[in-house]
Amino acid sequence: MSQKHPAGEHNGKKAELRLVAWETTRNCNLSCRHCRASATMGPYSGELDTDASFRLLDQIAETGSPIVILTGGEPLLRPDIFDIAAHGTSNGLKMVMAPNGTLITEESAKKMADAGISRISISIDGATREDHDSFRGVDGAYEGALRGAELAKEAGIDFQINTTVTRLNMEQLPRIMALAESIGAVAHHIFLLVPTGRGREMAEQAISAQDYENTLNWFYDQQKISSLQLKATCAPQYYRVLRQRARMENISVSFKTHGLDAVTRGCLGGVSFCFISHVGIVQPCGFLELNCGDVTSQHFGEIWRDSVIFNNLRNYDMLGGKCGICEYKRVCGGCRARAYEATGDYLAEEPLCVYQPAKQSQPL
């Protein structure tokens, strides 16, 4: 392998690559209402073949030591997915997977474990079978997800539950979290709906800015009582809420008091995270469809280091509107995908935020 490419820098600080989500296929056996990719059973042309997939993983490993999420569509629909996972593992990468659970069998769970998959995420978007199946667009999705989680656990693979929060399930969050605990999940990650792909068709189900704020405050309270690892994703304001609440409680925010939440930031797109599409296009995240480079014609490390869009996202001083003057911009940053969907400008202010910055405050 070649030498590591230095990551892009801003103000002398390296943009360390910590997380890559790779859409290994856009094929999917479900038809989820909120799907970013509008994925169906395809087939889709131009997906990276096995050799190209191995080269991509080699280049990722040359660039950093991130967690690599094998996602889709439904990754288990790729016949070579276990070879891909094993190749990443052999490169020293931490490989995880995001199946929907319905296709997991005892055999495939064992193959995941043998290939070095250390964790999977399975989405539960309703507290009942009826609600989840309606959201996922296929009868039996709920029972399949729970069965898949159990088979993964039996194979020694940790699993987390992901939930996309909308008006349809906002009130069900406590029950979904309790379900996650009861079935042995190690974590519960909530995702605030970003209306892209099929998600645009349910934009009216996106929660309001105030409901968003209330949900994040509720989630903060659960950190103290839940046995699960909790993480708010596509919800950068959580990292402002965390600091506001900690200040009210006279608690200093540190790794000791708040774990990883104390040392990460809200929007990671282009900063420490990126997304790679099924045809090799690199984006800041799956919801922000901006072409930052093509791994079929460029080295991944060069894209990560040199992309103008990535380097703009790493320069928090370029943020516009109230995000640009907000004292929390270095720990929040606003959702760049929601800003882009609302305005066409990925550096514009986050549209779903009730907070009014204290202009004279010092950045945190």
C-alpha positions in Angstrom: 0.0 0.0 0.0 1.0 3.6 -0.6 1.7 6.1 2.2 -1.2 7.8 4.0 -2.5 10.9 2.4 -2.5 13.8 4.9 -6.0 14.9 5.7 -7.2 18.4 4.8 -6.5 21.0 7.5 -8.1 24.2 8.7 -6.3 26.5 11.0 -3.6 23.9 11.4 -6.0 21.3 12.6 -6.2 18.0 10.7 -9.6 16.7 9.6 -9.2 13.2 10.9 -11.3 10.6 9.0 -13.3 8.7 11.7 -16.3 7.3 10.0 -17.2 6.3 6.4 -20.7 5.1 5.3 -20.5 3.2 2.0 -23.7 2.5 0.1 -22.5 -0.9 -1.1 -25.7 -1.4 -3.1 -28.9 0.5 -3.7 -30.9 -2.7 -4.0 -33.4 -3.2 -1.2 -36.2 -5.6 -0.3 -38.1 -2.8 1.6 -39.7 0.4 0.5 -39.2 2.7 3.5 -41.2 5.9 3.4 -38.2 8.0 4.5 -35.6 6.4 2.3 -32.8 8.8 1.4 -31.9 6.7 -1.7 -35.5 5.9 -2.8 -34.1 2.3 -2.9 -36.0 -0.6 -4.4 -35.1 -4.0 -5.7 -33.3 -2.5 -8.7 -31.2 -3.7 -10.4 -28.9 -0.6 -10.3 -26.1 -0.2 -12.8 -22.6 1.0 -12.1 -22.2 -0.4 -8.6 -18.5 -1.0 -7.6 -17.5 -4.6 -8.4 -15.5 -6.7 -6.0 -12.1 -5.7 -7.2 -13.1 -2.0 -7.2 -14.5 -2.5 -3.7 -11.2 -3.9 -2.4 -9.3 -1.0 -3.9 -11.6 1.4 -2.2 -11.1 -0.2 1.2 -7.3 -0.2 0.6 -7.5 3.5 -0.1 -9.6 4.2 2.9 -7.1 2.4 5.1 -4.3 4.4 3.5 -6.2 7.6 4.5 -7.1 6.9 8.1 -8.4 4.3 10.5 -12.1 5.0 10.4 -15.1 2.8 11.2 -16.6 1.7 7.9 -20.4 1.3 7.8 -21.5 -1.1 5.0 -24.9 0.2 4.2 -27.4 0.3 1.4 -30.1 -0.3 0.2 -29.7 -3.7 1.9 -26.1 -4.7 2.0 -27.0 -8.4 2.4 -28.3 -8.4 -1.1 -24.7 -8.2 -2.4 -23.4 -11.7 -2.8 -19.8 -10.6 -2.1 -20.6 -8.5 1.0 -18.8 -10.9 3.4 -15.7 -10.9 1.2 -15.8 -7.1 1.3 -16.2 -7.0 5.0 -13.3 -9.5 5.5 -11.1 -7.4 3.2 -11.7 -4.3 5.3 -11.0 -6.2 8.5 -7.7 -7.5 7.1 -6.8 -3.9 6.4 -7.3 -3.1 10.1 -10.5 -1.2 9.6 -13.4 -1.6 12.0 -16.2 -2.9 9.9 -19.9 -2.6 10.8 -23.0 -3.1 8.8 -26.5 -1.6 8.5 -28.9 -4.3 7.4 -32.7 -3.9 7.9 -32.6 -7.3 9.7 -35.2 -9.1 7.6 -32.6 -11.1 5.6 -30.4 -12.2 8.5 -30.3 -15.9 8.9 -28.3 -18.1 11.3 -25.8 -18.7 8.4 -25.4 -15.1 7.3 -25.0 -14.0 11.0 -22.1 -16.4 11.3 -20.6 -15.2 8.1 -20.8 -11.6 9.4 -19.0 -12.6 12.6 -16.4 -14.5 10.7 -15.8 -11.5 8.4 -15.1 -9.3 11.4 -18.4 -7.3 11.5 -18.3 -6.1 15.1 -21.7 -4.3 15.2 -24.9 -4.0 13.1 -27.6 -1.4 13.2 -31.2 -2.3 12.7 -33.9 0.3 12.4 -37.1 0.2 14.5 -39.4 3.1 13.6 -42.6 2.1 15.4 -43.3 0.7 18.8 -45.8 -1.8 17.3 -45.7 -4.2 14.3 -48.3 -2.2 12.5 -46.6 1.2 12.9 -43.1 -0.1 11.9 -44.4 -2.1 8.9 -46.3 0.9 7.7 -43.2 3.0 7.9 -41.1 0.4 6.2 -43.6 -0.3 3.4 -43.6 -4.2 3.8 -45.6 -6.4 6.0 -43.4 -8.5 8.3 -40.6 -6.0 8.5 -41.0 -5.6 12.3 -40.9 -9.3 13.1 -38.0 -9.7 10.6 -36.0 -6.9 12.3 -36.5 -8.4 15.7 -35.6 -11.9 14.4 -32.5 -10.5 12.7 -31.4 -8.8 15.9 -31.7 -12.0 17.9 -29.7 -14.0 15.4 -27.0 -11.4 15.4 -26.8 -11.5 19.1 -26.6 -15.3 19.1 -23.7 -15.0 16.7 -21.9 -12.7 19.1 -22.5 -9.5 17.1 -23.5 -6.4 19.0 -26.5 -4.6 17.6 -28.0 -1.1 18.0 -31.4 0.2 17.2 -31.8 3.2 14.9 -35.0 5.3 14.9 -35.9 8.1 12.4 -38.0 10.5 14.4 -41.1 12.0 12.7 -44.5 13.2 13.8 -45.7 9.7 13.2 -43.5 8.1 16.0 -42.3 11.0 18.1 -44.6 10.0 21.0 -43.5 6.4 20.7 -39.8 7.1 21.4 -40.0 6.0 25.1 -41.6 2.7 24.1 -39.1 2.1 21.2 -36.2 2.8 23.6 -37.7 0.3 26.1 -38.0 -2.2 23.4 -34.4 -1.8 22.4 -33.3 -2.4 26.0 -35.6 -5.4 26.3 -34.2 -7.2 23.3 -30.5 -6.7 24.3 -29.4 -3.8 22.1 -26.2 -2.1 23.1 -27.2 1.3 21.8 -30.1 3.4 20.5 -29.5 6.1 17.9 -32.2 8.6 17.0 -32.1 10.3 13.6 -34.0 13.5 12.9 -35.7 13.2 9.4 -33.9 14.9 6.6 -36.4 15.2 3.7 -34.4 13.8 0.9 -35.1 10.9 -1.5 -38.5 9.4 -0.7 -38.3 11.4 2.6 -39.4 14.5 0.6 -42.8 12.8 0.2 -43.3 12.8 3.9 -41.8 16.3 4.6 -45.1 17.2 6.2 -44.3 14.5 8.9 -41.1 16.3 9.9 -41.3 17.5 13.4 -41.4 21.2 14.2 -38.3 23.1 15.5 -39.9 23.2 18.9 -40.7 19.5 18.9 -37.1 18.9 17.8 -35.9 20.9 20.8 -38.2 19.1 23.2 -37.1 15.7 21.8 -33.5 16.5 22.3 -34.0 17.6 25.8 -35.9 14.4 26.5 -33.1 12.4 25.0 -30.6 14.2 27.2 -32.6 13.1 30.3 -32.5 9.5 29.1 -28.7 9.5 29.1 -28.8 9.4 32.9 -31.2 6.5 33.3 -30.9 4.3 30.2 -28.5 1.3 30.1 -28.1 1.9 26.4 -25.4 4.0 24.6 -27.5 6.9 23.2 -26.6 9.0 20.3 -28.5 11.7 18.4 -27.6 11.7 14.7 -28.6 14.3 12.1 -29.5 16.3 15.2 -26.5 18.6 15.7 -28.3 20.9 18.0 -28.1 18.1 20.6 -24.6 19.1 21.3 -25.8 22.7 22.1 -28.6 21.3 24.3 -26.1 19.1 26.1 -23.9 22.0 27.1 -26.9 24.2 28.0 -28.3 21.5 30.3 -24.9 20.7 31.8 -24.4 24.5 32.6 -27.9 24.6 34.3 -26.8 21.6 36.4 -23.4 23.1 37.2 -21.6 20.2 35.4 -18.6 20.6 33.3 -18.7 18.7 30.0 -15.9 16.2 29.8 -15.4 12.6 28.6 -15.8 11.5 32.3 -19.3 13.2 32.6 -20.7 12.8 29.0 -18.6 10.2 27.3 -18.0 10.5 23.5 -20.7 13.3 23.3 -18.2 15.6 25.0 -15.5 15.1 22.4 -17.5 15.0 19.1 -19.6 17.7 17.4 -23.0 17.8 15.7 -22.7 17.8 11.9 -19.7 15.7 11.0 -20.2 15.7 7.2 -16.9 16.5 5.5 -15.3 17.1 8.8 -14.7 13.6 10.2 -17.3 11.6 8.2 -18.2 11.1 4.6 -20.6 9.0 2.5 -19.7 7.0 -0.7 -22.6 6.2 -3.0 -23.2 2.9 -4.8 -21.5 4.2 -7.9 -18.5 5.7 -6.0 -19.5 9.3 -5.6 -18.1 10.8 -2.4 -20.5 13.1 -0.5 -20.4 14.9 2.9 -23.2 12.7 4.0 -25.9 10.5 2.5 -28.5 13.3 2.8 -26.3 16.0 1.2 -26.0 15.1 -2.4 -23.0 17.1 -3.4 -20.4 15.5 -5.6 -17.1 15.9 -3.9 -15.2 13.3 -6.0 -15.4 9.9 -7.7 -13.5 7.0 -6.4 -13.6 5.3 -9.7 -11.3 8.0 -11.1 -9.6 9.6 -8.0 -7.8 8.2 -5.0 -10.1 8.4 -2.0 -7.5 10.1 0.1 -7.1 12.9 -2.4 -10.8 13.5 -2.3 -10.9 13.6 1.5 -7.9 15.9 1.6 -8.6 18.3 -1.3 -12.3 18.5 -1.9 -13.3 22.2 -1.9 -16.7 21.3 -0.4 -15.1 19.3 2.4 -12.6 22.1 3.2 -15.4 24.7 3.2 -17.3 22.5 5.7 -14.2 22.3 7.9 -14.1 26.1 8.0 -16.8 27.0 10.5 -16.3 30.6 9.9 -17.9 30.1 6.5 -21.3 29.2 8.0 -24.0 31.7 7.2 -27.0 33.2 8.9 -27.4 32.6 12.6 -25.2 29.5 12.5 -22.4 31.8 11.5 -22.7 33.9 14.6 -23.7 31.2 17.0 -21.4 30.6 19.9 -22.1 26.9 19.6 -21.1 26.5 15.9 -18.0 24.5 16.7 -19.9 21.9 18.6 -23.1 22.0 16.6 -22.7 23.4 13.1 -26.3 22.9 12.1 -27.5 20.2 9.7 -25.9 21.1 6.4 -28.2 18.8 4.5 -31.4 20.5 5.9 -29.8 23.9 5.1 -29.2 22.8 1.5 -32.7 21.3 1.0 -34.2 24.5 2.3 -32.0 27.1 0.6 -29.8 25.5 -2.0 -26.8 26.7 0.1 -25.1 24.0 2.2 -23.4 26.7 4.3 -26.7 28.5 5.2 -28.2 28.5 8.6 -30.0 25.3 9.9 -33.7 25.9 9.3 -34.9 23.7 12.1 -33.5 25.5 15.1 -35.2 27.6 17.7 -32.0 28.9 19.4 -31.2 32.6 19.0 -27.4 33.1 19.3 -26.0 35.4 21.9 -23.9 37.4 19.4 -21.4 38.7 22.0 -20.7 35.3 23.5 -17.3 33.6 23.1 -17.3 30.5 20.9 -17.4 27.3 22.9 
